[in-house]
């Protein structure tokens, strides 16, 4: 028999109201603002509305609410957030595509500086250097 221990909530720190527990590791999850057309755009991009019975946030703090079987939360300014997910493989492909565009932009900016131009333009630069650092 499996012993399901209640999650311990540490004292202090930030409120844990948007964390999704027991997620399927084959998916990437995100909260999406329920703005006109936004949910449909996410669906077109391969996301689906989450209807699983997942534990959201802390035991006593702003538990998830349900509209039908859709997992939602109230966001800032009274906005409704909808939990959506996409296949992890598709999410990783999208992230790689975004990073490839950033990498290409950095290469172009460095080339502009090396050739004495202001990055992103054909105007001559005034000298200097370009240092791009990535976060950890």
N, CA, C and O atoms as a GROMACS GRO file, in nm:
protein
  544
    1UNK      N    1   0.084  -0.118   0.000
    1UNK     CA    2   0.000   0.000   0.000
    1UNK      C    3   0.088   0.124   0.000
    1UNK      O    4   0.182   0.135   0.079
    2UNK      N    5   0.057   0.217  -0.089
    2UNK     CA    6   0.137   0.339  -0.103
    2UNK      C    7   0.100   0.440   0.004
    2UNK      O    8  -0.018   0.466   0.027
    3UNK      N    9   0.200   0.496   0.070
    3UNK     CA   10   0.178   0.596   0.173
    3UNK      C   11   0.195   0.733   0.110
    3UNK      O   12   0.306   0.773   0.077
    4UNK      N   13   0.084   0.807   0.092
    4UNK     CA   14   0.090   0.939   0.032
    4UNK      C   15   0.100   1.044   0.141
    4UNK      O   16   0.001   1.078   0.205
    5UNK      N   17   0.219   1.094   0.162
    5UNK     CA   18   0.244   1.194   0.265
    5UNK      C   19   0.200   1.330   0.213
    5UNK      O   20   0.222   1.363   0.096
    6UNK      N   21   0.138   1.409   0.299
    6UNK     CA   22   0.100   1.545   0.264
    6UNK      C   23   0.226   1.626   0.239
    6UNK      O   24   0.325   1.612   0.312
    7UNK      N   25   0.224   1.710   0.135
    7UNK     CA   26   0.341   1.793   0.106
    7UNK      C   27   0.364   1.891   0.221
    7UNK      O   28   0.271   1.955   0.270
    8UNK      N   29   0.490   1.902   0.262
    8UNK     CA   30   0.527   1.996   0.367
    8UNK      C   31   0.543   2.134   0.305
    8UNK      O   32   0.612   2.148   0.204
    9UNK      N   33   0.480   2.235   0.365
    9UNK     CA   34   0.489   2.371   0.317
    9UNK      C   35   0.583   2.448   0.409
    9UNK      O   36   0.549   2.469   0.526
   10UNK      N   37   0.702   2.490   0.360
   10UNK     CA   38   0.795   2.562   0.446
   10UNK      C   39   0.738   2.697   0.490
   10UNK      O   40   0.658   2.759   0.419
   11UNK      N   41   0.780   2.741   0.608
   11UNK     CA   42   0.738   2.870   0.659
   11UNK      C   43   0.819   2.978   0.590
   11UNK      O   44   0.940   2.963   0.571
   12UNK      N   45   0.753   3.086   0.552
   12UNK     CA   46   0.821   3.199   0.488
   12UNK      C   47   0.839   3.177   0.340
   12UNK      O   48   0.796   3.075   0.285
   13UNK      N   49   0.901   3.272   0.277
   13UNK     CA   50   0.925   3.260   0.134
   13UNK      C   51   0.803   3.303   0.054
   13UNK      O   52   0.704   3.350   0.109
   14UNK      N   53   0.812   3.285  -0.077
   14UNK     CA   54   0.706   3.327  -0.168
   14UNK      C   55   0.588   3.230  -0.164
   14UNK      O   56   0.605   3.111  -0.137
   15UNK      N   57   0.471   3.282  -0.192
   15UNK     CA   58   0.353   3.196  -0.200
   15UNK      C   59   0.364   3.111  -0.326
   15UNK      O   60   0.404   3.159  -0.432
   16UNK      N   61   0.329   2.988  -0.313
   16UNK     CA   62   0.339   2.891  -0.422
   16UNK      C   63   0.200   2.867  -0.479
   16UNK      O   64   0.136   2.765  -0.449
   17UNK      N   65   0.153   2.961  -0.561
   17UNK     CA   66   0.016   2.949  -0.608
   17UNK      C   67   0.004   2.900  -0.751
   17UNK      O   68  -0.105   2.862  -0.794
   18UNK      N   69   0.113   2.899  -0.828
   18UNK     CA   70   0.105   2.859  -0.968
   18UNK      C   71   0.181   2.730  -1.000
   18UNK      O   72   0.177   2.683  -1.113
   19UNK      N   73   0.248   2.674  -0.901
   19UNK     CA   74   0.323   2.551  -0.926
   19UNK      C   75   0.227   2.437  -0.953
   19UNK      O   76   0.127   2.420  -0.883
   20UNK      N   77   0.258   2.359  -1.056
   20UNK     CA   78   0.176   2.244  -1.092
   20UNK      C   79   0.250   2.119  -1.046
   20UNK      O   80   0.364   2.095  -1.087
   21UNK      N   81   0.186   2.040  -0.962
   21UNK     CA   82   0.247   1.918  -0.910
   21UNK      C   83   0.203   1.798  -0.993
   21UNK      O   84   0.096   1.799  -1.055
   22UNK      N   85   0.286   1.694  -0.995
   22UNK     CA   86   0.254   1.566  -1.061
   22UNK      C   87   0.229   1.582  -1.211
   22UNK      O   88   0.140   1.518  -1.267
   23UNK      N   89   0.309   1.668  -1.276
   23UNK     CA   90   0.294   1.688  -1.420
   23UNK      C   91   0.344   1.566  -1.497
   23UNK      O   92   0.432   1.494  -1.450
   24UNK      N   93   0.288   1.545  -1.612
   24UNK     CA   94   0.335   1.441  -1.702
   24UNK      C   95   0.469   1.488  -1.760
   24UNK      O   96   0.473   1.594  -1.823
   25UNK      N   97   0.578   1.414  -1.743
   25UNK     CA   98   0.710   1.458  -1.789
   25UNK      C   99   0.721   1.464  -1.942
   25UNK      O  100   0.819   1.518  -1.993
   26UNK      N  101   0.625   1.411  -2.013
   26UNK     CA  102   0.627   1.415  -2.160
   26UNK      C  103   0.572   1.546  -2.215
   26UNK      O  104   0.566   1.565  -2.336
   27UNK      N  105   0.531   1.637  -2.126
   27UNK     CA  106   0.471   1.764  -2.167
   27UNK      C  107   0.541   1.881  -2.100
   27UNK      O  108   0.601   1.867  -1.993
   28UNK      N  109   0.532   1.997  -2.164
   28UNK     CA  110   0.576   2.122  -2.105
   28UNK      C  111   0.450   2.203  -2.077
   28UNK      O  112   0.365   2.220  -2.164
   29UNK      N  113   0.439   2.254  -1.954
   29UNK     CA  114   0.318   2.324  -1.910
   29UNK      C  115   0.342   2.473  -1.899
   29UNK      O  116   0.455   2.517  -1.876
   30UNK      N  117   0.235   2.552  -1.917
   30UNK     CA  118   0.243   2.696  -1.896
   30UNK      C  119   0.105   2.752  -1.869
   30UNK      O  120   0.004   2.697  -1.913
   31UNK      N  121   0.103   2.862  -1.794
   31UNK     CA  122  -0.021   2.934  -1.769
   31UNK      C  123  -0.038   3.036  -1.880
   31UNK      O  124   0.056   3.108  -1.913
   32UNK      N  125  -0.157   3.043  -1.938
   32UNK     CA  126  -0.184   3.133  -2.051
   32UNK      C  127  -0.300   3.225  -2.013
   32UNK      O  128  -0.405   3.180  -1.967
   33UNK      N  129  -0.280   3.355  -2.034
   33UNK     CA  130  -0.386   3.452  -2.006
   33UNK      C  131  -0.501   3.428  -2.103
   33UNK      O  132  -0.481   3.415  -2.224
   34UNK      N  133  -0.622   3.424  -2.048
   34UNK     CA  134  -0.742   3.401  -2.130
   34UNK      C  135  -0.787   3.533  -2.191
   34UNK      O  136  -0.888   3.590  -2.152
   35UNK      N  137  -0.710   3.579  -2.288
   35UNK     CA  138  -0.741   3.701  -2.361
   35UNK      C  139  -0.802   3.663  -2.496
   35UNK      O  140  -0.779   3.552  -2.544
   36UNK      N  141  -0.879   3.751  -2.557
   36UNK     CA  142  -0.943   3.716  -2.684
   36UNK      C  143  -0.843   3.662  -2.788
   36UNK      O  144  -0.747   3.731  -2.824
   37UNK      N  145  -0.867   3.541  -2.834
   37UNK     CA  146  -0.784   3.479  -2.937
   37UNK      C  147  -0.658   3.410  -2.887
   37UNK      O  148  -0.599   3.332  -2.961
   38UNK      N  149  -0.616   3.436  -2.765
   38UNK     CA  150  -0.489   3.383  -2.715
   38UNK      C  151  -0.492   3.230  -2.702
   38UNK      O  152  -0.399   3.162  -2.744
   39UNK      N  153  -0.598   3.176  -2.644
   39UNK     CA  154  -0.608   3.031  -2.626
   39UNK      C  155  -0.610   2.962  -2.763
   39UNK      O  156  -0.546   2.859  -2.781
   40UNK      N  157  -0.684   3.018  -2.858
   40UNK     CA  158  -0.689   2.959  -2.993
   40UNK      C  159  -0.551   2.963  -3.060
   40UNK      O  160  -0.513   2.867  -3.128
   41UNK      N  161  -0.476   3.072  -3.042
   41UNK     CA  162  -0.341   3.079  -3.100
   41UNK      C  163  -0.250   2.973  -3.039
   41UNK      O  164  -0.170   2.912  -3.109
   42UNK      N  165  -0.264   2.952  -2.909
   42UNK     CA  166  -0.183   2.849  -2.843
   42UNK      C  167  -0.222   2.710  -2.895
   42UNK      O  168  -0.135   2.625  -2.916
   43UNK      N  169  -0.350   2.687  -2.915
   43UNK     CA  170  -0.395   2.558  -2.970
   43UNK      C  171  -0.338   2.538  -3.110
   43UNK      O  172  -0.295   2.427  -3.144
   44UNK      N  173  -0.338   2.644  -3.191
   44UNK     CA  174  -0.280   2.635  -3.326
   44UNK      C  175  -0.131   2.602  -3.321
   44UNK      O  176  -0.078   2.542  -3.415
   45UNK      N  177  -0.064   2.640  -3.212
   45UNK     CA  178   0.080   2.615  -3.196
   45UNK      C  179   0.107   2.477  -3.134
   45UNK      O  180   0.222   2.443  -3.108
   46UNK      N  181   0.001   2.399  -3.109
   46UNK     CA  182   0.021   2.264  -3.058
   46UNK      C  183  -0.007   2.248  -2.910
   46UNK      O  184   0.016   2.140  -2.856
   47UNK      N  185  -0.056   2.352  -2.844
   47UNK     CA  186  -0.090   2.341  -2.702
   47UNK      C  187  -0.231   2.289  -2.686
   47UNK      O  188  -0.315   2.306  -2.775
   48UNK      N  189  -0.258   2.227  -2.572
   48UNK     CA  190  -0.392   2.183  -2.538
   48UNK      C  191  -0.425   2.230  -2.398
   48UNK      O  192  -0.336   2.248  -2.314
   49UNK      N  193  -0.552   2.252  -2.372
   49UNK     CA  194  -0.598   2.291  -2.240
   49UNK      C  195  -0.588   2.169  -2.149
   49UNK      O  196  -0.628   2.059  -2.186
   50UNK      N  197  -0.534   2.188  -2.029
   50UNK     CA  198  -0.515   2.078  -1.935
   50UNK      C  199  -0.646   2.053  -1.860
   50UNK      O  200  -0.704   2.144  -1.802
   51UNK      N  201  -0.688   1.929  -1.863
   51UNK     CA  202  -0.810   1.891  -1.791
   51UNK      C  203  -0.782   1.782  -1.688
   51UNK      O  204  -0.874   1.731  -1.625
   52UNK      N  205  -0.655   1.745  -1.672
   52UNK     CA  206  -0.618   1.643  -1.572
   52UNK      C  207  -0.648   1.696  -1.432
   52UNK      O  208  -0.658   1.817  -1.411
   53UNK      N  209  -0.660   1.606  -1.339
   53UNK     CA  210  -0.678   1.645  -1.199
   53UNK      C  211  -0.539   1.658  -1.136
   53UNK      O  212  -0.489   1.564  -1.075
   54UNK      N  213  -0.479   1.776  -1.150
   54UNK     CA  214  -0.346   1.802  -1.096
   54UNK      C  215  -0.357   1.892  -0.973
   54UNK      O  216  -0.451   1.971  -0.961
   55UNK      N  217  -0.261   1.879  -0.882
   55UNK     CA  218  -0.257   1.965  -0.764
   55UNK      C  219  -0.183   2.093  -0.802
   55UNK      O  220  -0.074   2.089  -0.858
   56UNK      N  221  -0.246   2.206  -0.772
   56UNK     CA  222  -0.189   2.336  -0.806
   56UNK      C  223  -0.162   2.414  -0.679
   56UNK      O  224  -0.250   2.424  -0.593
   57UNK      N  225  -0.042   2.468  -0.664
   57UNK     CA  226  -0.008   2.555  -0.553
   57UNK      C  227  -0.003   2.484  -0.420
   57UNK      O  228   0.007   2.362  -0.413
   58UNK      N  229  -0.010   2.563  -0.313
   58UNK     CA  230  -0.004   2.511  -0.177
   58UNK      C  231  -0.143   2.466  -0.131
   58UNK      O  232  -0.245   2.508  -0.185
   59UNK      N  233  -0.142   2.382  -0.033
   59UNK     CA  234  -0.266   2.324   0.019
   59UNK      C  235  -0.367   2.429   0.063
   59UNK      O  236  -0.487   2.412   0.039
   60UNK      N  237  -0.323   2.536   0.126
   60UNK     CA  238  -0.416   2.636   0.180
   60UNK      C  239  -0.415   2.767   0.104
   60UNK      O  240  -0.482   2.862   0.145
   61UNK      N  241  -0.342   2.776  -0.003
   61UNK     CA  242  -0.328   2.903  -0.074
   61UNK      C  243  -0.385   2.892  -0.214
   61UNK      O  244  -0.331   2.819  -0.297
   62UNK      N  245  -0.493   2.964  -0.242
   62UNK     CA  246  -0.548   2.978  -0.376
   62UNK      C  247  -0.546   2.850  -0.458
   62UNK      O  248  -0.480   2.844  -0.561
   63UNK      N  249  -0.616   2.750  -0.416
   63UNK     CA  250  -0.624   2.625  -0.492
   63UNK      C  251  -0.684   2.652  -0.629
   63UNK      O  252  -0.752   2.752  -0.650
   64UNK      N  253  -0.657   2.561  -0.722
   64UNK     CA  254  -0.710   2.577  -0.857
   64UNK      C  255  -0.862   2.580  -0.855
   64UNK      O  256  -0.926   2.519  -0.769
   65UNK      N  257  -0.917   2.651  -0.950
   65UNK     CA  258  -1.061   2.648  -0.967
   65UNK      C  259  -1.087   2.580  -1.100
   65UNK      O  260  -0.998   2.571  -1.185
   66UNK      N  261  -1.206   2.533  -1.118
   66UNK     CA  262  -1.238   2.463  -1.242
   66UNK      C  263  -1.356   2.530  -1.310
   66UNK      O  264  -1.456   2.564  -1.245
   67UNK      N  265  -1.345   2.550  -1.439
   67UNK     CA  266  -1.455   2.593  -1.522
   67UNK      C  267  -1.480   2.474  -1.612
   67UNK      O  268  -1.403   2.449  -1.705
   68UNK      N  269  -1.584   2.399  -1.585
   68UNK     CA  270  -1.599   2.271  -1.652
   68UNK      C  271  -1.489   2.183  -1.599
   68UNK      O  272  -1.482   2.160  -1.478
   69UNK      N  273  -1.404   2.133  -1.686
   69UNK     CA  274  -1.292   2.050  -1.640
   69UNK      C  275  -1.158   2.117  -1.668
   69UNK      O  276  -1.053   2.054  -1.654
   70UNK      N  277  -1.160   2.244  -1.708
   70UNK     CA  278  -1.038   2.317  -1.741
   70UNK      C  279  -0.977   2.373  -1.613
   70UNK      O  280  -1.049   2.429  -1.530
   71UNK      N  281  -0.845   2.358  -1.596
   71UNK     CA  282  -0.777   2.411  -1.477
   71UNK      C  283  -0.747   2.559  -1.501
   71UNK      O  284  -0.678   2.595  -1.596
   72UNK      N  285  -0.799   2.644  -1.412
   72UNK     CA  286  -0.779   2.789  -1.424
   72UNK      C  287  -0.734   2.847  -1.290
   72UNK      O  288  -0.750   2.784  -1.185
   73UNK      N  289  -0.678   2.967  -1.296
   73UNK     CA  290  -0.641   3.045  -1.177
   73UNK      C  291  -0.678   3.190  -1.205
   73UNK      O  292  -0.687   3.232  -1.321
   74UNK      N  293  -0.700   3.265  -1.100
   74UNK     CA  294  -0.721   3.408  -1.116
   74UNK      C  295  -0.585   3.474  -1.115
   74UNK      O  296  -0.506   3.453  -1.022
   75UNK      N  297  -0.557   3.554  -1.216
   75UNK     CA  298  -0.430   3.624  -1.225
   75UNK      C  299  -0.445   3.768  -1.180
   75UNK      O  300  -0.551   3.807  -1.130
   76UNK      N  301  -0.342   3.847  -1.198
   76UNK     CA  302  -0.345   3.988  -1.162
   76UNK      C  303  -0.453   4.063  -1.237
   76UNK      O  304  -0.481   4.035  -1.354
   77UNK      N  305  -0.514   4.159  -1.170
   77UNK     CA  306  -0.617   4.241  -1.234
   77UNK      C  307  -0.743   4.163  -1.267
   77UNK      O  308  -0.822   4.206  -1.352
   78UNK      N  309  -0.763   4.050  -1.201
   78UNK     CA  310  -0.883   3.971  -1.226
   78UNK      C  311  -0.879   3.888  -1.353
   78UNK      O  312  -0.979   3.828  -1.390
   79UNK      N  313  -0.763   3.885  -1.420
   79UNK     CA  314  -0.749   3.806  -1.543
   79UNK      C  315  -0.753   3.658  -1.510
   79UNK      O  316  -0.703   3.615  -1.406
   80UNK      N  317  -0.811   3.579  -1.598
   80UNK     CA  318  -0.814   3.435  -1.580
   80UNK      C  319  -0.697   3.372  -1.653
   80UNK      O  320  -0.670   3.405  -1.769
   81UNK      N  321  -0.626   3.282  -1.585
   81UNK     CA  322  -0.516   3.207  -1.644
   81UNK      C  323  -0.563   3.064  -1.667
   81UNK      O  324  -0.632   3.007  -1.582
   82UNK      N  325  -0.527   3.008  -1.780
   82UNK     CA  326  -0.566   2.872  -1.816
   82UNK      C  327  -0.439   2.788  -1.825
   82UNK      O  328  -0.343   2.829  -1.888
   83UNK      N  329  -0.439   2.671  -1.762
   83UNK     CA  330  -0.323   2.582  -1.769
   83UNK      C  331  -0.327   2.508  -1.902
   83UNK      O  332  -0.426   2.442  -1.936
   84UNK      N  333  -0.218   2.520  -1.979
   84UNK     CA  334  -0.207   2.454  -2.109
   84UNK      C  335  -0.076   2.376  -2.113
   84UNK      O  336   0.015   2.401  -2.034
   85UNK      N  337  -0.069   2.281  -2.205
   85UNK     CA  338   0.053   2.203  -2.220
   85UNK      C  339   0.073   2.166  -2.366
   85UNK      O  340  -0.021   2.166  -2.446
   86UNK      N  341   0.198   2.135  -2.399
   86UNK     CA  342   0.232   2.086  -2.532
   86UNK      C  343   0.332   1.973  -2.514
   86UNK      O  344   0.396   1.961  -2.410
   87UNK      N  345   0.346   1.892  -2.616
   87UNK     CA  346   0.442   1.782  -2.608
   87UNK      C  347   0.582   1.839  -2.585
   87UNK      O  348   0.621   1.936  -2.649
   88UNK      N  349   0.657   1.777  -2.495
   88UNK     CA  350   0.792   1.823  -2.460
   88UNK      C  351   0.880   1.834  -2.584
   88UNK      O  352   0.959   1.928  -2.597
   89UNK      N  353   0.867   1.738  -2.674
   89UNK     CA  354   0.947   1.739  -2.798
   89UNK      C  355   0.918   1.865  -2.880
   89UNK      O  356   1.011   1.927  -2.932
   90UNK      N  357   0.791   1.904  -2.892
   90UNK     CA  358   0.756   2.024  -2.968
   90UNK      C  359   0.806   2.149  -2.896
   90UNK      O  360   0.855   2.242  -2.961
   91UNK      N  361   0.794   2.152  -2.763
   91UNK     CA  362   0.842   2.265  -2.685
   91UNK      C  363   0.992   2.283  -2.706
   91UNK      O  364   1.039   2.394  -2.730
   92UNK      N  365   1.067   2.173  -2.697
   92UNK     CA  366   1.212   2.179  -2.716
   92UNK      C  367   1.249   2.228  -2.856
   92UNK      O  368   1.343   2.305  -2.872
   93UNK      N  369   1.174   2.184  -2.958
   93UNK     CA  370   1.197   2.231  -3.095
   93UNK      C  371   1.174   2.382  -3.104
   93UNK      O  372   1.253   2.453  -3.166
   94UNK      N  373   1.065   2.431  -3.042
   94UNK     CA  374   1.036   2.574  -3.044
   94UNK      C  375   1.146   2.654  -2.975
   94UNK      O  376   1.186   2.759  -3.024
   95UNK      N  377   1.194   2.604  -2.860
   95UNK     CA  378   1.300   2.674  -2.788
   95UNK      C  379   1.428   2.678  -2.869
   95UNK      O  380   1.498   2.779  -2.870
   96UNK      N  381   1.461   2.568  -2.937
   96UNK     CA  382   1.581   2.564  -3.021
   96UNK      C  383   1.569   2.663  -3.135
   96UNK      O  384   1.665   2.733  -3.168
   97UNK      N  385   1.451   2.671  -3.196
   97UNK     CA  386   1.428   2.765  -3.305
   97UNK      C  387   1.447   2.909  -3.257
   97UNK      O  388   1.509   2.990  -3.326
   98UNK      N  389   1.394   2.941  -3.139
   98UNK     CA  390   1.413   3.076  -3.083
   98UNK      C  391   1.560   3.104  -3.058
   98UNK      O  392   1.609   3.212  -3.089
   99UNK      N  393   1.632   3.006  -3.001
   99UNK     CA  394   1.773   3.025  -2.970
   99UNK      C  395   1.855   3.040  -3.098
   99UNK      O  396   1.950   3.118  -3.101
  100UNK      N  397   1.819   2.966  -3.203
  100UNK     CA  398   1.889   2.979  -3.331
  100UNK      C  399   1.877   3.121  -3.386
  100UNK      O  400   1.974   3.175  -3.440
  101UNK      N  401   1.757   3.183  -3.372
  101UNK     CA  402   1.739   3.321  -3.419
  101UNK      C  403   1.824   3.417  -3.337
  101UNK      O  404   1.884   3.510  -3.392
  102UNK      N  405   1.830   3.396  -3.205
  102UNK     CA  406   1.913   3.482  -3.118
  102UNK      C  407   2.060   3.467  -3.155
  102UNK      O  408   2.132   3.566  -3.164
  103UNK      N  409   2.104   3.343  -3.175
  103UNK     CA  410   2.244   3.319  -3.212
  103UNK      C  411   2.279   3.388  -3.344
  103UNK      O  412   2.385   3.450  -3.356
  104UNK      N  413   2.190   3.379  -3.443
  104UNK     CA  414   2.215   3.443  -3.573
  104UNK      C  415   2.222   3.596  -3.557
  104UNK      O  416   2.305   3.661  -3.620
  105UNK      N  417   2.136   3.652  -3.474
  105UNK     CA  418   2.138   3.796  -3.450
  105UNK      C  419   2.269   3.838  -3.382
  105UNK      O  420   2.327   3.940  -3.417
  106UNK      N  421   2.316   3.758  -3.287
  106UNK     CA  422   2.442   3.790  -3.220
  106UNK      C  423   2.559   3.786  -3.317
  106UNK      O  424   2.647   3.872  -3.312
  107UNK      N  425   2.560   3.687  -3.406
  107UNK     CA  426   2.667   3.678  -3.506
  107UNK      C  427   2.666   3.801  -3.595
  107UNK      O  428   2.771   3.858  -3.625
  108UNK      N  429   2.545   3.844  -3.638
  108UNK     CA  430   2.534   3.962  -3.725
  108UNK      C  431   2.578   4.089  -3.651
  108UNK      O  432   2.644   4.175  -3.709
  109UNK      N  433   2.541   4.100  -3.524
  109UNK     CA  434   2.581   4.218  -3.447
  109UNK      C  435   2.732   4.223  -3.429
  109UNK      O  436   2.793   4.330  -3.441
  110UNK      N  437   2.794   4.110  -3.400
  110UNK     CA  438   2.939   4.106  -3.384
  110UNK      C  439   3.009   4.140  -3.516
  110UNK      O  440   3.110   4.210  -3.516
  111UNK      N  441   2.954   4.090  -3.627
  111UNK     CA  442   3.013   4.121  -3.758
  111UNK      C  443   3.003   4.270  -3.787
  111UNK      O  444   3.098   4.329  -3.839
  112UNK      N  445   2.890   4.332  -3.753
  112UNK     CA  446   2.874   4.477  -3.774
  112UNK      C  447   2.980   4.554  -3.696
  112UNK      O  448   3.042   4.647  -3.749
  113UNK      N  449   3.002   4.516  -3.571
  113UNK     CA  450   3.100   4.586  -3.487
  113UNK      C  451   3.240   4.567  -3.544
  113UNK      O  452   3.318   4.662  -3.549
  114UNK      N  453   3.272   4.444  -3.585
  114UNK     CA  454   3.405   4.418  -3.641
  114UNK      C  455   3.430   4.498  -3.768
  114UNK      O  456   3.543   4.534  -3.798
  115UNK      N  457   3.323   4.525  -3.843
  115UNK     CA  458   3.337   4.602  -3.966
  115UNK      C  459   3.316   4.751  -3.944
  115UNK      O  460   3.309   4.828  -4.040
  116UNK      N  461   3.305   4.793  -3.817
  116UNK     CA  462   3.296   4.935  -3.785
  116UNK      C  463   3.159   4.995  -3.806
  116UNK      O  464   3.147   5.116  -3.823
  117UNK      N  465   3.054   4.913  -3.805
  117UNK     CA  466   2.917   4.965  -3.822
  117UNK      C  467   2.842   4.955  -3.689
  117UNK      O  468   2.876   4.876  -3.602
  118UNK      N  469   2.740   5.038  -3.677
  118UNK     CA  470   2.649   5.027  -3.564
  118UNK      C  471   2.567   4.900  -3.585
  118UNK      O  472   2.509   4.883  -3.692
  119UNK      N  473   2.562   4.810  -3.486
  119UNK     CA  474   2.488   4.685  -3.503
  119UNK      C  475   2.344   4.707  -3.550
  119UNK      O  476   2.271   4.789  -3.494
  120UNK      N  477   2.305   4.634  -3.655
  120UNK     CA  478   2.170   4.641  -3.707
  120UNK      C  479   2.148   4.753  -3.807
  120UNK      O  480   2.035   4.777  -3.849
  121UNK      N  481   2.254   4.822  -3.846
  121UNK     CA  482   2.239   4.931  -3.944
  121UNK      C  483   2.359   4.931  -4.037
  121UNK      O  484   2.456   4.858  -4.015
  122UNK      N  485   2.354   5.012  -4.140
  122UNK     CA  486   2.468   5.029  -4.230
  122UNK      C  487   2.547   5.154  -4.197
  122UNK      O  488   2.637   5.193  -4.272
  123UNK      N  489   2.512   5.219  -4.085
  123UNK     CA  490   2.579   5.343  -4.048
  123UNK      C  491   2.713   5.312  -3.982
  123UNK      O  492   2.725   5.216  -3.907
  124UNK      N  493   2.813   5.395  -4.010
  124UNK     CA  494   2.943   5.373  -3.948
  124UNK      C  495   2.934   5.393  -3.796
  124UNK      O  496   2.861   5.479  -3.747
  125UNK      N  497   3.010   5.312  -3.725
  125UNK     CA  498   3.013   5.321  -3.580
  125UNK      C  499   3.113   5.424  -3.534
  125UNK      O  500   3.185   5.484  -3.614
  126UNK      N  501   3.116   5.446  -3.405
  126UNK     CA  502   3.207   5.544  -3.348
  126UNK      C  503   3.319   5.475  -3.272
  126UNK      O  504   3.390   5.539  -3.194
  127UNK      N  505   3.335   5.348  -3.293
  127UNK     CA  506   3.437   5.272  -3.222
  127UNK      C  507   3.377   5.205  -3.100
  127UNK      O  508   3.261   5.229  -3.065
  128UNK      N  509   3.455   5.122  -3.036
  128UNK     CA  510   3.406   5.053  -2.918
  128UNK      C  511   3.403   4.904  -2.942
  128UNK      O  512   3.460   4.852  -3.038
  129UNK      N  513   3.338   4.837  -2.853
  129UNK     CA  514   3.333   4.692  -2.860
  129UNK      C  515   3.193   4.643  -2.824
  129UNK      O  516   3.113   4.716  -2.764
  130UNK      N  517   3.166   4.521  -2.860
  130UNK     CA  518   3.038   4.458  -2.827
  130UNK      C  519   3.069   4.335  -2.745
  130UNK      O  520   3.140   4.245  -2.790
  131UNK      N  521   3.014   4.330  -2.625
  131UNK     CA  522   3.034   4.216  -2.537
  131UNK      C  523   2.898   4.156  -2.505
  131UNK      O  524   2.815   4.222  -2.442
  132UNK      N  525   2.875   4.035  -2.546
  132UNK     CA  526   2.748   3.966  -2.520
  132UNK      C  527   2.773   3.858  -2.418
  132UNK      O  528   2.857   3.770  -2.439
  133UNK      N  529   2.700   3.863  -2.308
  133UNK     CA  530   2.712   3.762  -2.204
  133UNK      C  531   2.580   3.690  -2.187
  133UNK      O  532   2.473   3.751  -2.200
  134UNK      N  533   2.587   3.563  -2.159
  134UNK     CA  534   2.466   3.484  -2.137
  134UNK      C  535   2.454   3.453  -1.989
  134UNK      O  536   2.553   3.433  -1.919
  135UNK      N  537   2.328   3.450  -1.942
  135UNK     CA  538   2.303   3.414  -1.802
  135UNK      C  539   2.331   3.267  -1.782
  135UNK      O  540   2.344   3.190  -1.877
  136UNK      N  541   2.340   3.229  -1.658
  136UNK     CA  542   2.370   3.090  -1.624
  136UNK      C  543   2.250   3.004  -1.634
  136UNK      O  544   2.258   2.884  -1.609
   0.00000   0.00000   0.00000
